Amino acid sequence: MTDRTAPAPPPRDLRLTYGFATDRGLRRELNEDSLIASEPIFAVADGMGGHAAGEIASGICVRTLGDSPIIGRHLPEFSAADLEELIEDADHEIRRQTGGQAGTTLTGVVLVQEAGMPYWLFFNVGDSRTYRLSQGQFGQISVDHSEVQELVDTGSISAEQARTHPRRHVVTRALGTGDDAEADFWLMPVEEGDRILVCSDGLSGELTDDGIYAVLSTVRDPQHACEELVEATLRSGARDNVSLIIVDATGVGDEAEMQTTAPRGGTFAADVGHAVETGSHPAQPDGRMPAGAHAVPTDPAHGTPDRRTTEEP
């Protein structure tokens, strides 16, 4: 019998522009956040401050993602089950190296292909957040795995009360520690003009959603928007490490191959503390990356940091 199923249309001319930044903040001695912004994976991991070696946990997490064979590929066919397996690998490796004494949150998005069309594959474990600004609508995609979110869900407290609740930093799921490391997933079609924000709670804990939206909706360049949000967090007190990635998608309606316009993708692993490449900012001894600076790039073949450094003249 002849298969009369029409072939999937070719990938559309989806153009990505993105920026990223991380900062130690004003109260913490170390930066325990790690991030990866290497097409098609964009993710932030926040090492658990209440556990030993949170920076090790977050670093293992982003390097595991960076070792994925889809790094550097345009619109790969990559399912939630594939991503779940990758996240489980990170969880197992953290437990193996730290004996369950270190933990990390993880949130982000993978740009994938479903039936020849571009989709966002969102994922989350813990209380770091992923937001989406799409067609004028702004909102949080991820759902916090935290004690206060459970209180909000049951109506015990309001969302505003949750912002100052004394147990607002207690998470109910994490990688590398505890009994529950299960990730949530969401698959959504890419829309023209989508803007995705991936961030640690060092951002969302300092700024309201309205404050975040004010920057995302007015600052066009994603790197500049990252810088603006970090500066706003510092003005607010920056009681925690802050890390974020902003990804813009345009050209969704054009038929051609996907293109990427962005700083060279890279991995910032807090437990490595390597130097940054762009902007001539030397790395801080604790691994802090200045706002607006770009991480040392990831080798597309191996997902490991390129050891080149730059120094200020």
Backbone as CSV, one residue per row, in Angstrom:
resi,resn,N_x,N_y,N_z,CA_x,CA_y,CA_z,C_x,C_y,C_z
1,MET,0.858,-1.187,0.000,0.000,0.000,0.000,0.894,1.236,0.000
2,THR,0.578,2.224,-0.816,1.378,3.433,-0.940,1.071,4.396,0.198
3,ASP,2.118,4.897,0.802,1.952,5.894,1.854,1.735,7.247,1.201
4,ARG,0.506,7.786,1.372,0.160,9.061,0.728,0.329,10.247,1.675
5,THR,0.992,10.017,2.803,1.218,11.110,3.746,2.160,12.139,3.135
6,ALA,1.730,13.388,3.137,2.546,14.452,2.550,3.800,14.659,3.384
7,PRO,4.940,14.896,2.757,6.166,15.141,3.520,6.043,16.413,4.342
8,ALA,6.746,16.437,5.466,6.717,17.620,6.321,7.355,18.798,5.593
9,PRO,6.799,19.992,5.786,7.399,21.169,5.149,8.786,21.428,5.701
10,PRO,9.632,22.105,4.945,10.988,22.392,5.433,10.946,23.351,6.612
11,PRO,11.985,23.350,7.450,12.051,24.307,8.553,11.955,25.734,8.029
12,ARG,11.319,26.584,8.791,11.157,27.969,8.364,12.375,28.808,8.724
13,ASP,12.389,29.997,8.178,13.526,30.887,8.368,13.455,31.527,9.746
14,LEU,13.672,30.735,10.764,13.603,31.208,12.136,14.944,31.787,12.544
15,ARG,14.955,33.073,12.837,16.180,33.762,13.219,16.175,34.015,14.729
16,LEU,17.221,33.604,15.391,17.363,33.806,16.828,18.381,34.905,17.113
17,THR,18.028,35.737,18.081,18.972,36.698,18.646,18.885,36.535,20.155
18,TYR,20.037,36.443,20.827,19.943,36.238,22.269,21.101,36.891,23.007
19,GLY,20.885,37.109,24.279,21.900,37.663,25.164,21.828,36.954,26.503
20,PHE,22.877,37.090,27.315,22.880,36.437,28.620,23.841,37.145,29.559
21,ALA,23.597,36.984,30.865,24.446,37.624,31.873,24.285,36.907,33.199
22,THR,25.297,36.991,34.026,25.217,36.471,35.387,26.027,37.379,36.297
23,ASP,25.580,37.497,37.549,26.257,38.375,38.498,26.143,37.767,39.889
24,ARG,27.180,37.913,40.676,27.200,37.364,42.032,26.158,38.012,42.921
25,GLY,25.789,39.276,42.617,24.905,40.023,43.495,25.679,40.745,44.582
26,LEU,24.949,41.320,45.521,25.571,42.173,46.525,25.722,41.520,47.898
27,ARG,25.127,40.344,48.093,25.152,39.721,49.412,25.926,38.404,49.455
28,ARG,26.059,37.718,48.343,26.672,36.392,48.336,28.167,36.473,48.059
29,GLU,28.934,35.597,48.707,30.374,35.565,48.475,30.719,34.847,47.177
30,LEU,29.910,33.863,46.782,30.173,33.076,45.580,28.990,33.144,44.633
31,ASN,29.263,32.887,43.375,28.208,32.744,42.384,27.980,31.248,42.172
32,GLU,26.827,30.756,42.602,26.501,29.344,42.455,25.608,29.076,41.250
33,ASP,25.292,30.114,40.480,24.506,29.950,39.253,25.398,29.487,38.112
34,SER,24.830,28.706,37.198,25.496,28.353,35.945,24.482,28.511,34.832
35,LEU,24.958,28.709,33.607,24.027,28.846,32.490,24.644,28.283,31.221
36,ILE,23.776,27.910,30.294,24.204,27.509,28.958,23.321,28.229,27.941
37,ALA,23.959,28.891,27.002,23.269,29.537,25.893,23.987,29.097,24.634
38,SER,23.660,27.929,24.176,24.328,27.319,23.034,23.267,26.607,22.211
39,GLU,22.914,27.205,21.084,21.824,26.703,20.254,21.883,25.186,20.084
40,PRO,20.759,24.486,20.319,19.404,25.003,20.556,18.989,24.997,22.021
41,ILE,19.946,24.914,22.964,19.620,24.801,24.384,19.944,26.106,25.112
42,PHE,18.968,26.589,25.870,19.134,27.791,26.681,18.612,27.474,28.079
43,ALA,19.488,27.491,29.083,19.081,27.052,30.413,19.894,27.724,31.503
44,VAL,19.271,27.863,32.674,19.905,28.410,33.863,19.746,27.401,34.991
45,ALA,20.831,27.152,35.717,20.826,26.270,36.882,21.286,27.066,38.094
46,ASP,20.541,26.977,39.175,20.827,27.731,40.390,21.227,26.745,41.480
47,GLY,22.535,26.702,41.807,23.015,25.810,42.848,22.354,26.111,44.175
48,MET,21.979,25.067,44.899,21.212,25.225,46.127,22.086,25.814,47.225
49,GLY,21.743,27.009,47.691,22.521,27.683,48.714,22.510,26.966,50.049
50,GLY,21.468,26.160,50.299,21.379,25.461,51.565,22.117,24.143,51.580
51,HIS,22.763,23.801,50.507,23.495,22.542,50.420,24.971,22.824,50.126
52,ALA,25.824,21.862,50.425,27.247,22.028,50.137,27.485,21.965,48.635
53,ALA,28.370,22.821,48.172,28.840,22.757,46.782,27.733,22.923,45.758
54,GLY,26.892,23.926,45.966,25.840,24.200,44.989,26.399,24.561,43.633
55,GLU,27.581,25.210,43.630,28.175,25.580,42.346,28.625,24.346,41.570
56,ILE,29.001,23.286,42.285,29.381,22.052,41.607,28.158,21.428,40.944
57,ALA,27.038,21.413,41.654,25.805,20.833,41.113,25.337,21.575,39.868
58,SER,25.317,22.898,39.924,24.841,23.659,38.762,25.805,23.523,37.593
59,GLY,27.124,23.463,37.894,28.111,23.300,36.830,27.979,21.965,36.128
60,ILE,27.794,20.884,36.895,27.581,19.563,36.286,26.347,19.587,35.399
61,CYS,25.327,20.270,35.868,24.064,20.315,35.137,24.233,20.935,33.753
62,VAL,24.840,22.107,33.670,24.947,22.764,32.371,25.951,22.061,31.464
63,ARG,26.976,21.438,32.046,27.912,20.713,31.200,27.286,19.443,30.629
64,THR,26.388,18.820,31.392,25.670,17.665,30.868,24.813,18.072,29.673
65,LEU,24.133,19.199,29.785,23.355,19.705,28.656,24.275,20.039,27.484
66,GLY,25.442,20.627,27.791,26.381,21.007,26.746,27.000,19.827,26.028
67,ASP,26.984,18.662,26.666,27.516,17.448,26.031,26.510,16.788,25.099
68,SER,25.296,17.303,25.046,24.262,16.703,24.204,24.655,16.769,22.732
69,PRO,24.361,15.715,21.951,24.696,15.729,20.521,23.895,16.741,19.716
70,ILE,22.864,17.343,20.299,22.086,18.326,19.531,22.704,19.715,19.577
71,ILE,23.723,19.926,20.414,24.348,21.246,20.490,24.899,21.629,19.116
72,GLY,24.547,22.838,18.676,25.001,23.333,17.382,24.097,22.954,16.219
73,ARG,23.038,22.204,16.475,22.142,21.782,15.388,20.943,22.713,15.286
74,HIS,20.484,22.950,14.056,19.321,23.785,13.801,18.056,22.941,13.861
75,LEU,17.139,23.316,14.736,15.830,22.665,14.826,15.929,21.136,14.835
76,PRO,16.605,20.558,15.805,16.701,19.099,15.855,15.350,18.478,16.214
77,GLU,15.159,17.240,15.802,14.007,16.471,16.266,14.386,15.891,17.624
78,PHE,13.845,16.479,18.666,14.281,16.180,20.032,13.046,16.261,20.914
79,SER,12.674,15.147,21.528,11.418,15.054,22.263,11.593,15.344,23.749
80,ALA,10.454,15.476,24.440,10.488,15.642,25.888,11.123,14.426,26.551
81,ALA,10.895,13.234,25.993,11.512,12.024,26.542,13.027,12.069,26.401
82,ASP,13.523,12.584,25.264,14.967,12.736,25.072,15.553,13.703,26.100
83,LEU,14.837,14.817,26.296,15.304,15.827,27.242,15.241,15.296,28.672
84,GLU,14.198,14.552,28.978,14.072,13.969,30.313,15.253,13.049,30.622
85,GLU,15.671,12.282,29.637,16.812,11.396,29.824,18.086,12.188,30.106
86,LEU,18.254,13.304,29.406,19.423,14.159,29.610,19.421,14.752,31.020
87,ILE,18.264,15.206,31.474,18.151,15.781,32.814,18.392,14.722,33.880
88,GLU,17.899,13.513,33.644,18.160,12.420,34.587,19.648,12.090,34.667
89,ASP,20.333,12.176,33.537,21.786,11.962,33.545,22.470,12.986,34.441
90,ALA,22.026,14.259,34.338,22.606,15.309,35.178,22.335,15.028,36.652
91,ASP,21.119,14.633,36.970,20.757,14.317,38.343,21.630,13.195,38.904
92,HIS,21.795,12.127,38.116,22.595,10.988,38.567,24.063,11.373,38.755
93,GLU,24.590,12.200,37.848,25.998,12.582,37.939,26.251,13.480,39.151
94,ILE,25.320,14.382,39.436,25.464,15.230,40.626,25.477,14.368,41.885
95,ARG,24.554,13.413,41.955,24.493,12.530,43.127,25.764,11.690,43.243
96,ARG,26.283,11.239,42.101,27.489,10.420,42.130,28.683,11.214,42.641
97,GLN,28.812,12.462,42.183,29.986,13.253,42.549,29.888,13.890,43.932
98,THR,28.671,14.124,44.407,28.511,14.855,45.671,27.837,14.038,46.762
99,GLY,27.443,12.814,46.451,26.796,11.987,47.463,25.460,12.520,47.920
100,GLY,24.772,13.242,47.048,23.470,13.788,47.400,23.527,15.000,48.298
101,GLN,24.713,15.576,48.484,24.879,16.726,49.377,24.831,18.065,48.644
102,ALA,24.618,18.037,47.348,24.522,19.278,46.569,23.308,19.199,45.669
103,GLY,22.675,20.332,45.436,21.488,20.350,44.592,21.457,21.567,43.692
104,THR,20.588,21.529,42.702,20.427,22.664,41.802,19.038,22.665,41.198
105,THR,18.528,23.847,40.936,17.346,23.973,40.105,17.790,23.942,38.649
106,LEU,16.834,23.833,37.742,17.136,23.898,36.307,15.892,24.343,35.573
107,THR,16.031,25.330,34.716,14.906,25.755,33.880,15.439,26.244,32.547
108,GLY,14.609,26.169,31.518,15.052,26.644,30.212,14.172,26.176,29.084
109,VAL,14.747,26.210,27.891,14.004,25.883,26.682,14.953,25.315,25.637
110,VAL,14.435,24.384,24.835,15.160,23.855,23.690,14.322,24.165,22.450
111,LEU,14.956,24.702,21.425,14.264,24.967,20.167,14.310,23.706,19.322
112,VAL,13.141,23.099,19.064,13.078,21.806,18.400,12.166,21.862,17.177
113,GLN,12.133,20.757,16.461,11.285,20.621,15.281,10.259,19.517,15.522
114,GLU,8.996,19.840,15.275,7.914,18.866,15.338,7.152,18.926,14.026
115,ALA,7.114,17.808,13.290,6.434,17.757,11.996,6.921,18.874,11.077
116,GLY,8.213,19.177,11.138,8.799,20.184,10.269,8.582,21.613,10.713
117,MET,7.959,21.823,11.867,7.664,23.160,12.357,8.455,23.449,13.627
118,PRO,8.807,24.721,13.875,9.591,25.064,15.069,8.719,25.132,16.321
119,TYR,9.216,24.537,17.388,8.522,24.537,18.678,9.504,24.865,19.790
120,TRP,8.974,25.482,20.835,9.705,25.652,22.081,9.416,24.447,22.972
121,LEU,10.441,23.783,23.451,10.296,22.722,24.435,10.820,23.259,25.765
122,PHE,9.886,23.707,26.611,10.240,24.277,27.908,10.402,23.172,28.945
123,PHE,11.244,23.423,29.955,11.436,22.442,31.020,11.772,23.153,32.320
124,ASN,11.468,22.492,33.453,11.710,23.134,34.741,11.759,22.122,35.871
125,VAL,12.740,22.324,36.771,12.830,21.621,38.050,13.227,22.669,39.086
126,GLY,12.386,22.913,40.093,12.721,23.894,41.120,12.018,25.222,40.913
127,ASP,12.617,26.301,41.438,11.944,27.600,41.411,12.633,28.653,40.552
128,SER,13.625,28.266,39.741,14.073,29.187,38.688,12.952,29.255,37.659
129,ARG,12.930,30.299,36.851,11.738,30.532,36.027,12.047,30.752,34.555
130,THR,11.062,30.392,33.726,11.075,30.706,32.304,9.791,31.453,31.965
131,TYR,9.951,32.614,31.334,8.825,33.462,30.938,8.760,33.541,29.412
132,ARG,7.583,33.936,28.910,7.411,34.134,27.477,6.605,35.403,27.227
133,LEU,7.140,36.266,26.364,6.415,37.429,25.861,6.069,37.128,24.416
134,SER,4.784,36.946,24.122,4.359,36.496,22.802,3.071,37.188,22.388
135,GLN,3.108,37.834,21.229,1.927,38.510,20.700,1.310,39.461,21.735
136,GLY,2.174,40.168,22.461,1.719,41.139,23.452,1.330,40.548,24.792
137,GLN,1.368,39.225,24.922,0.996,38.576,26.178,2.252,38.103,26.911
138,PHE,2.369,38.468,28.196,3.539,38.105,28.986,3.127,37.239,30.161
139,GLY,3.860,36.167,30.388,3.530,35.321,31.521,4.598,34.281,31.784
140,GLN,4.523,33.689,32.954,5.448,32.640,33.360,4.995,31.314,32.762
141,ILE,5.903,30.633,32.086,5.607,29.308,31.531,5.832,28.236,32.589
142,SER,6.955,28.274,33.243,7.288,27.271,34.255,6.395,27.448,35.487
143,VAL,6.292,26.402,36.269,5.576,26.437,37.543,6.579,26.164,38.652
144,ASP,6.643,27.057,39.635,7.612,26.904,40.718,7.353,25.623,41.506
145,HIS,8.397,24.878,41.749,8.327,23.736,42.652,8.835,24.221,44.011
146,SER,7.958,24.817,44.789,8.350,25.419,46.055,7.208,25.315,47.051
147,GLU,7.559,25.453,48.331,6.543,25.399,49.378,5.546,26.542,49.247
148,VAL,6.038,27.743,48.933,5.109,28.870,48.847,4.181,28.747,47.645
149,GLN,4.653,28.147,46.551,3.772,27.949,45.405,2.640,26.984,45.768
150,GLU,2.947,25.982,46.560,1.900,25.069,47.009,0.882,25.794,47.881
151,LEU,1.356,26.738,48.696,0.449,27.533,49.519,-0.417,28.448,48.657
152,VAL,0.176,29.006,47.609,-0.591,29.840,46.680,-1.645,28.992,45.967
153,ASP,-1.251,27.799,45.523,-2.172,26.925,44.797,-3.376,26.519,45.642
154,THR,-3.180,26.368,46.954,-4.287,25.979,47.833,-5.069,27.179,48.353
155,GLY,-4.629,28.389,47.981,-5.327,29.584,48.424,-4.967,30.029,49.821
156,SER,-3.929,29.438,50.413,-3.542,29.784,51.781,-2.892,31.161,51.855
157,ILE,-2.154,31.530,50.818,-1.553,32.852,50.738,-1.728,33.379,49.315
158,SER,-1.552,34.679,49.160,-1.636,35.279,47.826,-0.274,35.250,47.156
159,ALA,-0.260,35.485,45.843,1.003,35.540,45.112,1.879,36.672,45.645
160,GLU,1.263,37.775,46.056,2.028,38.891,46.600,2.630,38.520,47.950
161,GLN,1.874,37.809,48.789,2.407,37.368,50.077,3.555,36.377,49.896
162,ALA,3.494,35.604,48.824,4.542,34.616,48.564,5.898,35.270,48.349
163,ARG,5.897,36.500,47.862,7.150,37.184,47.554,7.973,37.458,48.810
164,THR,7.326,37.581,49.964,8.045,37.905,51.196,7.895,36.809,52.257
165,HIS,7.312,35.695,51.895,7.101,34.614,52.851,8.452,34.083,53.347
166,PRO,8.583,33.765,54.643,9.889,33.317,55.170,10.378,32.003,54.569
167,ARG,9.504,31.197,53.967,9.936,29.934,53.379,9.876,29.990,51.843
168,ARG,10.030,31.183,51.309,9.917,31.346,49.859,11.059,30.686,49.090
169,HIS,12.168,30.399,49.761,13.318,29.802,49.072,13.379,28.277,49.219
170,VAL,12.381,27.685,49.850,12.382,26.238,50.054,11.755,25.563,48.835
171,VAL,12.547,24.789,48.116,12.041,24.130,46.917,11.609,22.705,47.246
172,THR,10.659,22.203,46.463,10.147,20.850,46.669,10.699,19.861,45.652
173,ARG,11.374,20.350,44.621,12.057,19.490,43.659,13.408,20.110,43.329
174,ALA,14.404,19.256,43.132,15.741,19.723,42.748,16.506,18.563,42.151
175,LEU,17.502,18.873,41.358,18.396,17.851,40.831,19.538,17.621,41.805
176,GLY,19.926,16.365,41.980,21.102,16.043,42.772,20.865,15.785,44.231
177,THR,19.683,16.143,44.753,19.410,15.959,46.173,17.917,15.802,46.383
178,GLY,17.540,15.210,47.509,16.124,15.031,47.807,15.519,13.848,47.078
179,ASP,14.207,13.681,47.267,13.505,12.525,46.718,12.831,12.798,45.372
180,ASP,12.675,14.060,45.000,11.928,14.387,43.787,12.769,15.261,42.866
181,ALA,13.165,14.689,41.728,13.928,15.440,40.724,13.187,15.443,39.388
182,GLU,11.892,15.203,39.415,11.120,15.101,38.178,10.928,16.470,37.533
183,ALA,11.169,16.553,36.251,11.019,17.809,35.520,9.627,17.912,34.903
184,ASP,9.149,19.142,34.747,7.933,19.432,33.990,8.328,19.875,32.591
185,PHE,7.466,19.595,31.602,7.739,19.948,30.214,6.500,20.581,29.573
186,TRP,6.746,21.516,28.661,5.683,22.146,27.884,6.181,22.298,26.446
187,LEU,5.366,21.968,25.465,5.718,22.098,24.050,4.777,23.114,23.419
188,MET,5.325,24.208,22.892,4.519,25.294,22.338,5.092,25.741,21.001
189,PRO,4.238,25.997,20.015,4.750,26.463,18.729,5.403,27.835,18.846
190,VAL,6.451,28.051,18.078,7.120,29.350,18.055,6.264,30.337,17.288
191,GLU,6.052,31.513,17.871,5.288,32.579,17.222,6.230,33.711,16.816
192,GLU,5.858,34.419,15.769,6.656,35.552,15.313,6.839,36.558,16.445
193,GLY,8.093,36.961,16.674,8.391,37.968,17.686,8.458,37.445,19.102
194,ASP,8.439,36.134,19.297,8.540,35.591,20.651,9.796,36.080,21.349
195,ARG,9.663,36.393,22.620,10.813,36.710,23.468,10.736,35.798,24.696
196,ILE,11.791,35.014,24.919,11.856,34.086,26.034,12.872,34.591,27.057
197,LEU,12.476,34.575,28.329,13.378,34.914,29.425,13.562,33.690,30.307
198,VAL,14.807,33.286,30.513,15.150,32.195,31.429,15.983,32.813,32.552
199,CYS,15.602,32.584,33.825,16.312,33.276,34.900,16.308,32.487,36.201
200,SER,17.299,32.777,37.031,17.318,32.245,38.391,16.423,33.120,39.266
201,ASP,16.119,32.630,40.483,15.227,33.405,41.340,15.917,34.642,41.917
202,GLY,17.208,34.800,41.634,17.856,36.054,41.994,17.285,37.224,41.231
203,LEU,16.695,36.965,40.071,16.000,38.014,39.317,14.545,38.112,39.743
204,SER,13.822,36.990,39.663,12.383,37.015,39.945,12.086,37.300,41.414
205,GLY,13.062,37.037,42.305,12.858,37.342,43.713,13.041,38.809,44.042
206,GLU,13.730,39.544,43.181,13.965,40.968,43.409,12.997,41.855,42.627
207,LEU,12.640,41.434,41.426,11.788,42.250,40.568,10.419,41.600,40.399
208,THR,9.374,42.402,40.374,8.038,41.883,40.107,7.906,41.525,38.634
209,ASP,6.891,40.758,38.302,6.646,40.440,36.899,6.405,41.709,36.088
210,ASP,5.741,42.690,36.690,5.513,43.960,35.993,6.835,44.667,35.710
211,GLY,7.755,44.615,36.668,9.055,45.240,36.465,9.858,44.542,35.388
212,ILE,9.788,43.217,35.353,10.472,42.459,34.305,9.870,42.760,32.942
213,TYR,8.539,42.793,32.886,7.851,43.071,31.618,8.193,44.466,31.084
214,ALA,8.343,45.421,31.987,8.648,46.790,31.559,9.942,46.840,30.767
215,VAL,10.924,46.050,31.162,12.194,46.014,30.435,12.061,45.183,29.161
216,LEU,11.482,44.005,29.264,11.372,43.130,28.097,10.573,43.773,26.970
217,SER,9.597,44.578,27.304,8.721,45.159,26.294,9.249,46.456,25.704
218,THR,10.327,47.011,26.276,10.829,48.304,25.796,12.268,48.277,25.310
219,VAL,13.079,47.358,25.801,14.492,47.292,25.393,14.613,46.243,24.296
220,ARG,14.876,46.694,23.085,14.806,45.804,21.931,15.939,44.783,21.879
221,ASP,17.173,45.218,22.105,18.312,44.316,21.996,18.346,43.375,23.198
222,PRO,18.398,42.058,23.003,18.339,41.140,24.143,19.514,41.259,25.101
223,GLN,20.719,41.558,24.588,21.856,41.723,25.493,21.682,42.969,26.343
224,HIS,21.231,44.045,25.733,20.987,45.262,26.500,19.882,45.041,27.531
225,ALA,18.862,44.264,27.156,17.786,43.968,28.101,18.317,43.162,29.288
226,CYS,19.231,42.221,29.031,19.861,41.475,30.128,20.593,42.415,31.071
227,GLU,21.339,43.347,30.503,22.087,44.297,31.316,21.160,45.164,32.148
228,GLU,20.059,45.620,31.522,19.091,46.459,32.239,18.494,45.700,33.419
229,LEU,18.157,44.430,33.211,17.541,43.645,34.281,18.524,43.362,35.410
230,VAL,19.790,43.099,35.076,20.785,42.904,36.127,20.969,44.192,36.921
231,GLU,21.044,45.312,36.241,21.204,46.591,36.939,20.011,46.875,37.842
232,ALA,18.802,46.558,37.364,17.604,46.760,38.181,17.647,45.876,39.424
233,THR,18.156,44.663,39.262,18.289,43.755,40.395,19.298,44.288,41.401
234,LEU,20.402,44.814,40.931,21.419,45.384,41.824,20.847,46.593,42.572
235,ARG,20.066,47.416,41.881,19.445,48.567,42.548,18.460,48.123,43.624
236,SER,17.870,46.960,43.426,16.894,46.441,44.381,17.536,45.750,45.574
237,GLY,18.854,45.546,45.528,19.546,44.935,46.650,20.283,43.663,46.316
238,ALA,19.876,42.976,45.248,20.566,41.781,44.747,21.014,40.860,45.871
239,ARG,20.054,40.336,46.620,20.375,39.489,47.771,20.837,38.090,47.377
240,ASP,20.719,37.762,46.106,21.111,36.438,45.630,21.897,36.594,44.332
241,ASN,22.518,35.512,43.879,23.106,35.513,42.539,21.988,35.719,41.527
242,VAL,22.307,36.378,40.424,21.300,36.581,39.381,21.876,36.156,38.036
243,SER,21.130,35.336,37.316,21.543,34.873,35.986,20.328,34.855,35.074
244,LEU,20.529,35.212,33.814,19.404,35.240,32.889,19.870,35.122,31.450
245,ILE,18.945,34.645,30.620,19.131,34.538,29.176,17.861,35.083,28.535
246,ILE,18.011,35.884,27.493,16.862,36.358,26.715,17.053,35.908,25.281
247,VAL,16.027,35.254,24.726,16.074,34.725,23.369,14.912,35.317,22.569
248,ASP,15.212,35.917,21.417,14.199,36.460,20.520,14.102,35.615,19.258
249,ALA,12.886,35.411,18.774,12.647,34.649,17.543,11.903,35.518,16.541
250,THR,12.456,35.637,15.334,11.811,36.390,14.258,11.918,35.598,12.961
251,GLY,11.196,36.035,11.943,11.243,35.383,10.646,10.531,34.052,10.625
252,VAL,9.584,33.845,11.506,8.915,32.553,11.611,8.121,32.222,10.359
253,GLY,7.673,33.234,9.642,6.817,32.971,8.492,7.525,32.799,7.173
254,ASP,8.848,32.889,7.149,9.601,32.786,5.894,10.096,31.374,5.682
255,GLU,10.067,30.893,4.438,10.504,29.535,4.129,11.979,29.543,3.707
256,ALA,12.821,29.057,4.576,14.257,28.938,4.308,14.868,28.244,5.498
257,GLU,16.176,28.203,5.548,16.822,27.557,6.678,16.885,28.506,7.868
258,MET,16.967,27.921,9.031,17.067,28.701,10.249,18.429,29.372,10.336
259,GLN,18.439,30.595,10.903,19.673,31.324,11.102,19.743,31.777,12.552
260,THR,20.940,32.033,13.031,21.109,32.517,14.396,21.992,33.750,14.381
261,THR,21.527,34.812,15.050,22.327,36.005,15.238,22.473,36.195,16.731
262,ALA,23.658,35.977,17.258,23.814,36.001,18.708,25.283,36.049,19.061
263,PRO,25.570,36.429,20.313,26.936,36.236,20.766,27.260,34.755,20.680
264,ARG,28.530,34.435,20.505,28.911,33.050,20.359,28.481,32.258,21.584
265,GLY,27.727,31.197,21.381,27.135,30.463,22.481,28.175,29.905,23.431
266,GLY,27.808,29.751,24.684,28.771,29.246,25.633,28.153,28.717,26.896
267,THR,28.984,28.141,27.718,28.589,27.613,29.010,29.317,28.375,30.100
268,PHE,28.576,28.882,31.082,29.185,29.466,32.258,28.934,28.508,33.411
269,ALA,29.967,27.794,33.833,29.855,26.845,34.928,30.480,27.461,36.170
270,ALA,29.692,27.638,37.212,30.154,28.365,38.386,31.342,27.702,39.059
271,ASP,31.449,26.383,38.952,32.539,25.701,39.642,33.846,25.738,38.868
272,VAL,33.825,26.308,37.657,35.047,26.433,36.872,35.679,27.796,37.065
273,GLY,34.860,28.862,36.986,35.366,30.204,37.193,36.320,30.650,36.107
274,HIS,36.065,30.204,34.849,36.960,30.568,33.757,36.686,31.996,33.294
275,ALA,37.613,32.535,32.498,37.485,33.908,32.044,36.434,34.034,30.960
276,VAL,35.922,35.245,30.797,34.958,35.513,29.749,35.690,35.962,28.495
277,GLU,35.035,35.807,27.348,35.710,36.098,26.089,35.401,37.491,25.568
278,THR,34.137,37.903,25.621,33.723,39.140,24.982,33.712,40.291,25.984
279,GLY,34.153,41.446,25.552,34.066,42.622,26.384,35.302,42.876,27.233
280,SER,36.304,42.032,27.117,37.568,42.203,27.838,37.369,42.331,29.341
281,HIS,36.440,41.522,29.894,36.247,41.497,31.338,36.910,40.246,31.900
282,PRO,37.962,40.375,32.715,38.549,39.164,33.311,37.583,38.549,34.307
283,ALA,37.593,37.235,34.429,36.722,36.560,35.387,37.146,36.895,36.804
284,GLN,36.150,36.961,37.697,36.433,37.145,39.105,36.882,35.809,39.695
285,PRO,37.646,35.813,40.778,38.120,34.556,41.367,36.995,33.604,41.746
286,ASP,35.789,34.157,42.066,34.679,33.309,42.477,33.820,32.871,41.294
287,GLY,34.248,33.170,40.094,33.481,32.748,38.934,32.435,33.747,38.501
288,ARG,32.388,34.919,39.104,31.397,35.921,38.735,31.645,36.397,37.317
289,MET,30.575,36.529,36.547,30.698,37.078,35.202,30.006,38.428,35.184
290,PRO,30.691,39.506,34.802,30.086,40.823,34.827,28.838,40.884,33.958
291,ALA,27.881,41.702,34.385,26.659,41.868,33.604,27.000,42.292,32.192
292,GLY,26.372,41.634,31.231,26.594,41.990,29.845,27.749,41.282,29.194
293,ALA,28.609,40.622,29.973,29.715,39.883,29.380,29.241,38.520,28.919
294,HIS,29.941,37.938,27.974,29.549,36.654,27.415,30.496,35.566,27.895
295,ALA,29.953,34.393,28.117,30.766,33.302,28.640,31.739,32.795,27.599
296,VAL,32.807,32.166,28.084,33.725,31.479,27.185,32.921,30.483,26.360
297,PRO,33.139,30.423,25.048,32.289,29.601,24.204,32.450,28.109,24.451
298,THR,31.397,27.398,24.121,31.430,25.951,24.192,31.906,25.381,22.872
299,ASP,32.778,24.407,22.925,33.196,23.684,21.736,32.005,22.880,21.233
300,PRO,31.458,23.165,20.027,30.263,22.468,19.566,30.429,20.963,19.526
301,ALA,31.639,20.478,19.343,31.828,19.034,19.227,31.807,18.338,20.575
302,HIS,32.162,19.063,21.630,32.308,18.404,22.918,31.545,19.072,24.054
303,GLY,31.085,20.321,23.864,30.378,21.002,24.929,31.260,21.372,26.102
304,THR,32.553,21.488,25.889,33.461,21.834,26.967,33.985,23.245,26.763
305,PRO,34.306,23.955,27.851,34.736,25.341,27.704,36.020,25.465,26.899
306,ASP,36.028,26.413,26.000,37.235,26.791,25.279,38.095,27.586,26.266
307,ARG,39.352,27.249,26.426,40.161,27.850,27.474,40.797,29.177,27.082
308,ARG,40.465,29.704,25.905,41.009,31.017,25.538,40.493,32.082,26.498
309,THR,41.327,33.067,26.781,40.923,34.150,27.654,41.293,35.477,27.018
310,THR,40.686,36.534,27.528,41.076,37.864,27.107,41.356,38.687,28.360
311,GLU,42.190,39.671,28.215,42.514,40.531,29.327,42.285,41.973,28.925
312,GLU,42.003,42.791,29.926,41.848,44.203,29.633,43.182,44.797,29.229
313,PRO,43.149,45.654,28.219,44.412,46.270,27.776,44.982,47.166,28.858
